[in-house]
Amino acid sequence: MNLKAFFKKIIISILIGLGIGLIIGIVFAFAAEEHIDILKTISILFIVLLTISRITYIILSFRKSSKEMRRLIKSLNEDFDLERYINETQVIINKTKNKSIKLYWALNLPLGYSSNGQYQKAIDYMLNLNVKDASSTIKGLYYNNLTFYYCELGNLKAALKTFSTGERFINKTLKNIHYTASLLNTKGLLEYLKGNLSESEELFEKSKVQAIANNHLIASSNLYLARIYIQTNRLAEAKLLLNYNISQKLLPIVLSETEKTLKELQSFSD
């Protein structure tokens, strides 16, 4: 442990101690003033401390999960070690006790399949998840991701049904800046498959703006924007986007589809 981390833990411990001390002082002062039975006071105090401990545990667990997820996403997006990503994610799922965190990890595991074009495998995995009692955000991500996988598989009927089922959760989750780009990308893909090229183009452009430094999401939007440009006879613009994608370090499936689309573009030019 480095010195900075050590002092950080010391400060956090002191603050927690002061907070607990303050709560104890307030509770006992209130009890003395109101002549409340000491046993009741201790019971109330116990419940308060238990609640604080539970909340603290959940917050720290989510922080740890987020850190682990960033590490694994790096192995997926930078190292392209899909098997390692899937295996390590499954290990974490198996050892995680908190249901919300377990489900959070489970939603991310199929990325290992979809990154290599195994969309049916990703769908099968998702369909085995139970999100009935999950938060709105988790439900939004679940229905968004499942819609995306169906879209990429070309199953528009299933994609529309899935999106319709989870639309209110997806729209709520759209407000969360961490997920906006991904959800806009899925909506763009859905409109593309429906043949609504203008709406699709607008959504992909918005997704790119929100994606900021997420090169893989930007590349995904670029790919479909290029396809829209080809269909609307804007070949030079399509070529620029596809060449940009080729210059990036992309996930296998995005690179493969980009190369395929570039060949299609060249056939138009010949």
Wavefront OBJ file of the C-alpha trace (Angstrom):
o trace
v 0.000 0.000 0.000
v 1.442 3.417 -0.925
v 1.581 6.340 1.497
v -1.238 8.226 -0.212
v -3.607 5.257 0.020
v -2.611 4.705 3.661
v -3.423 8.276 4.685
v -6.643 8.136 2.703
v -7.763 5.102 4.706
v -6.774 6.804 7.965
v -8.803 9.916 7.100
v -11.829 7.839 6.077
v -11.613 5.849 9.327
v -11.428 9.059 11.377
v -14.416 10.555 9.560
v -16.456 7.396 10.046
v -15.510 7.344 13.731
v -16.486 10.979 14.163
v -19.756 10.361 12.348
v -20.640 7.399 14.538
v -19.642 9.336 17.661
v -21.828 12.236 16.607
v -24.803 9.957 16.015
v -24.335 8.271 19.397
v -24.129 11.664 21.099
v -27.262 12.953 19.382
v -29.260 9.816 20.156
v -28.322 9.768 23.846
v -28.881 13.514 24.211
v -32.310 13.131 22.663
v -33.055 10.168 24.912
v -32.059 12.075 28.054
v -34.128 15.093 27.093
v -37.207 13.100 26.208
v -36.761 10.621 29.079
v -36.741 7.706 26.691
v -35.913 4.290 28.066
v -32.203 3.497 27.678
v -32.984 0.071 26.177
v -35.061 1.690 23.466
v -32.264 4.166 22.864
v -29.726 1.392 22.411
v -32.111 -0.431 20.058
v -32.574 2.687 17.937
v -28.838 3.285 17.917
v -28.184 -0.303 16.870
v -30.617 -0.006 13.950
v -29.068 3.301 12.848
v -25.527 1.907 12.970
v -26.618 -1.258 11.177
v -28.196 0.826 8.415
v -25.071 2.971 8.071
v -22.883 -0.133 7.929
v -25.087 -1.668 5.252
v -25.076 1.471 3.116
v -21.301 1.820 3.515
v -20.810 -1.818 2.519
v -22.935 -1.410 -0.617
v -21.130 1.790 -1.646
v -17.695 0.237 -1.143
v -18.781 -2.916 -2.979
v -19.957 -0.901 -5.967
v -16.707 1.066 -5.964
v -14.711 -2.147 -5.933
v -16.876 -3.599 -8.705
v -16.418 -0.484 -10.823
v -12.657 -0.731 -10.424
v -12.707 -4.419 -11.354
v -14.939 -3.674 -14.323
v -12.572 -1.000 -15.619
v -9.717 -3.485 -15.422
v -11.656 -6.162 -17.282
v -13.000 -3.740 -19.873
v -9.372 -2.854 -20.563
v -8.605 -6.526 -21.188
v -11.570 -6.607 -23.560
v -11.151 -3.295 -25.397
v -7.370 -2.997 -25.461
v -6.005 -6.519 -25.201
v -8.946 -8.201 -26.985
v -8.554 -11.142 -24.638
v -12.195 -12.175 -24.883
v -11.816 -15.569 -23.239
v -10.032 -14.081 -20.248
v -12.690 -11.388 -19.954
v -15.517 -13.944 -19.930
v -13.778 -16.323 -17.520
v -12.729 -13.657 -15.023
v -16.144 -12.015 -15.127
v -17.785 -15.366 -14.398
v -15.451 -15.917 -11.433
v -16.479 -12.539 -10.012
v -20.167 -13.314 -10.569
v -19.807 -16.617 -8.727
v -18.164 -15.073 -5.672
v -20.346 -11.942 -5.476
v -23.124 -12.168 -2.891
v -24.896 -8.854 -3.420
v -27.668 -9.475 -5.969
v -27.505 -6.037 -7.580
v -23.749 -6.194 -8.069
v -23.964 -9.788 -9.301
v -26.536 -8.742 -11.898
v -24.414 -5.749 -12.886
v -21.543 -8.104 -13.663
v -23.834 -10.565 -15.421
v -25.053 -7.844 -17.788
v -21.475 -7.159 -18.817
v -20.350 -10.741 -19.374
v -22.076 -11.139 -22.802
v -19.911 -8.290 -24.122
v -17.229 -10.938 -24.405
v -19.447 -12.871 -26.810
v -20.779 -9.925 -28.812
v -17.286 -8.474 -29.289
v -16.508 -11.508 -31.410
v -19.849 -11.576 -33.222
v -21.369 -14.338 -31.081
v -24.659 -12.510 -30.708
v -26.834 -15.587 -30.287
v -24.639 -16.734 -27.423
v -24.969 -13.294 -25.841
v -28.755 -13.438 -26.256
v -29.003 -16.915 -24.744
v -27.015 -15.747 -21.735
v -29.154 -12.627 -21.292
v -32.411 -14.564 -21.499
v -31.334 -16.614 -18.484
v -30.993 -13.506 -16.317
v -33.794 -12.485 -13.969
v -34.205 -8.704 -13.785
v -37.703 -8.692 -12.310
v -36.609 -7.118 -9.019
v -33.708 -5.114 -10.445
v -33.383 -1.332 -10.378
v -34.649 0.797 -13.270
v -31.079 1.369 -14.446
v -30.250 -2.334 -14.523
v -33.503 -3.041 -16.367
v -32.745 -0.254 -18.822
v -29.313 -1.705 -19.545
v -30.718 -5.216 -19.794
v -33.359 -4.351 -22.379
v -30.983 -2.053 -24.253
v -28.241 -4.668 -24.528
v -30.656 -7.417 -25.496
v -32.186 -5.155 -28.156
v -28.696 -4.433 -29.477
v -27.822 -8.129 -29.747
v -31.061 -8.880 -31.595
v -30.391 -5.970 -33.956
v -26.882 -7.157 -34.737
v -28.269 -10.622 -35.372
v -30.760 -9.077 -37.795
v -33.799 -10.170 -35.800
v -35.811 -6.962 -36.038
v -39.024 -8.514 -34.725
v -37.382 -9.678 -31.485
v -35.485 -6.391 -31.198
v -38.665 -4.333 -31.469
v -40.473 -6.523 -28.951
v -37.590 -6.321 -26.477
v -37.243 -2.576 -26.877
v -40.978 -2.057 -26.454
v -40.990 -4.137 -23.260
v -38.178 -2.152 -21.695
v -38.662 1.243 -23.323
v -39.655 3.101 -20.155
v -36.592 1.747 -18.353
v -34.340 2.524 -21.321
v -35.617 6.101 -21.472
v -34.960 6.542 -17.749
v -31.452 5.151 -18.118
v -30.795 7.527 -21.032
v -30.584 10.324 -18.473
v -27.529 8.666 -16.926
v -24.550 10.170 -18.772
v -22.535 6.980 -18.287
v -24.911 5.048 -20.531
v -26.375 7.690 -22.868
v -24.015 7.001 -25.779
v -24.607 3.252 -25.711
v -28.384 3.609 -25.547
v -28.449 6.160 -28.370
v -26.321 3.795 -30.435
v -28.842 0.992 -29.935
v -31.739 3.280 -30.834
v -29.861 4.319 -33.957
v -29.339 0.692 -34.921
v -33.013 -0.063 -34.381
v -34.067 2.821 -36.629
v -31.512 1.727 -39.228
v -33.004 -1.754 -39.414
v -36.479 -0.226 -39.674
v -35.274 1.721 -42.695
v -35.528 5.126 -41.048
v -32.138 6.349 -42.235
v -32.583 10.010 -41.329
v -33.589 9.250 -37.730
v -30.871 6.632 -37.494
v -28.198 9.044 -38.710
v -29.231 11.639 -36.152
v -29.081 9.113 -33.307
v -25.660 7.805 -34.319
v -24.316 11.355 -34.512
v -25.655 12.072 -31.028
v -24.152 8.833 -29.757
v -20.726 9.853 -31.073
v -20.931 13.183 -29.264
v -21.824 11.462 -25.997
v -19.251 8.690 -26.412
v -16.350 11.170 -26.075
v -13.328 8.875 -25.565
v -15.056 5.534 -26.129
v -13.389 4.637 -29.427
v -15.246 1.357 -29.806
v -18.646 2.989 -29.487
v -17.590 5.772 -31.847
v -16.366 3.151 -34.324
v -19.687 1.315 -34.107
v -21.567 4.533 -34.878
v -19.110 5.326 -37.683
v -19.733 1.935 -39.237
v -23.480 2.451 -39.482
v -23.147 6.081 -40.473
v -20.905 4.940 -43.328
v -23.549 2.432 -44.391
v -26.163 5.186 -44.322
v -23.877 7.437 -46.383
v -23.377 4.667 -48.934
v -27.128 4.168 -49.242
v -27.645 7.911 -49.651
v -24.809 8.285 -52.174
v -22.389 10.155 -49.907
v -19.486 7.892 -50.743
v -16.651 10.268 -49.878
v -18.046 10.799 -46.375
v -18.478 7.060 -45.939
v -14.883 6.434 -46.965
v -13.581 8.950 -44.428
v -15.403 7.231 -41.564
v -14.373 3.741 -42.605
v -10.734 4.740 -43.053
v -10.830 6.333 -39.617
v -12.122 3.069 -38.172
v -9.389 1.075 -39.894
v -6.776 3.338 -38.315
v -8.061 2.509 -34.825
v -7.509 -0.525 -32.631
v -10.957 -2.085 -32.837
v -12.834 -5.041 -31.442
v -12.697 -8.025 -33.832
v -16.330 -7.799 -34.941
v -16.233 -4.030 -35.577
v -12.985 -4.332 -37.535
v -14.372 -7.213 -39.593
v -17.590 -5.341 -40.425
v -15.659 -2.161 -41.221
v -13.421 -4.017 -43.676
v -16.457 -5.661 -45.261
v -18.242 -2.315 -45.661
v -15.102 -0.732 -47.115
v -14.996 -3.449 -49.776
v -18.648 -2.765 -50.574
v -17.835 0.920 -50.906
v -14.971 0.172 -53.284
v -17.313 -1.868 -55.469
v -19.597 1.181 -55.697
v -16.651 3.339 -56.719
v -15.430 0.959 -59.441
l 1 2 3 4 5 6 7 8 9 10 11 12 13 14 15 16 17 18 19 20 21 22 23 24 25 26 27 28 29 30 31 32 33 34 35 36 37 38 39 40 41 42 43 44 45 46 47 48 49 50 51 52 53 54 55 56 57 58 59 60 61 62 63 64 65 66 67 68 69 70 71 72 73 74 75 76 77 78 79 80 81 82 83 84 85 86 87 88 89 90 91 92 93 94 95 96 97 98 99 100 101 102 103 104 105 106 107 108 109 110 111 112 113 114 115 116 117 118 119 120 121 122 123 124 125 126 127 128 129 130 131 132 133 134 135 136 137 138 139 140 141 142 143 144 145 146 147 148 149 150 151 152 153 154 155 156 157 158 159 160 161 162 163 164 165 166 167 168 169 170 171 172 173 174 175 176 177 178 179 180 181 182 183 184 185 186 187 188 189 190 191 192 193 194 195 196 197 198 199 200 201 202 203 204 205 206 207 208 209 210 211 212 213 214 215 216 217 218 219 220 221 222 223 224 225 226 227 228 229 230 231 232 233 234 235 236 237 238 239 240 241 242 243 244 245 246 247 248 249 250 251 252 253 254 255 256 257 258 259 260 261 262 263 264 265 266 267 268 269 270
